[in-house]
Amino acid sequence: MTRFVVVAGAWLGAWAWDEVVSELRGAGHEVHALSLSGLAEKQGVPAGQQTHVQDIVDEIERLGLRDVVLVGHSYSGVPVGQAAERIGDRLARVVFVDANVPVDGESFLDSFPSDFIRKSLDENGGYWPPLDPADYAGQGLTDEQITRIITDGTPHPGATLSEPAVLAHPLAGLPATYVKCLLDGDELPAPVDELVASGLWELVRMDTGHWPMFSRPRELARILAESSTRS
């Protein structure tokens, strides 16, 4: 039995993991899905990136969890990677699911060409609204899944995207698996490419899009369970 804490990316809450949680619990694992401040049922709560890091650390400490596999999808890889460092020996492994990863002193928006997001934040009172339906095309999602992501998703607080990450140690020190979703492109973000090439991080590829908790929940649950057996 493995203890998982799973965190979804921008706009999403704990609800995004429902099918994966069901699969993992059905296999006998303990799973806690977490909504970050300002999102889902926590909409309206002020949040910056360090708020999200603390959300994750506080949840693990509140539940008294040890030997945790901490899972971050997309944006949440940035706070998850920082939280993984801060929980120390409570961590068994961190899994980044098609995720951004933290780089000390850099923000989520610094990690890729993001002028379109900055423009959206300016136009929407400092929040990043869910994407248009057409932006989810080609990602292995059904029309119903796209509708749910958009309808149940909440505008993402901009400060979480623009605040810099804070890391005390190199990412290479984390026991990690990176899950690359190939319909979203096969290029790994820096510095994941170097960590995988050096053999320090495990790489798993999924032939699906950027939201595998919707498009391939059973396969993703299997990958998470298998990652937990890595030393």
Secondary structure, 3 states (H helix, E strand, C coil): CCEEEEECCCCCCHHHHHHHHHHHHHCCCEEEEECCCCCHHHCCCCCCHHHHHHHHHHHHHHCCCCCEEEEEEHHHHHHHHHHHHHCHHHEEEEEEECCCCCCECCCHHHHCCCHHHHHHHHHCCCEECCCCHHHHCCCCCCHHHHHHHHHHCCCEECHHHHCCECCCCCHHHCCEEEEEEHHHCCCCCCCHHHHHHCCCCEEEEECCCCCHHHHCHHHHHHHHHHHCCCC
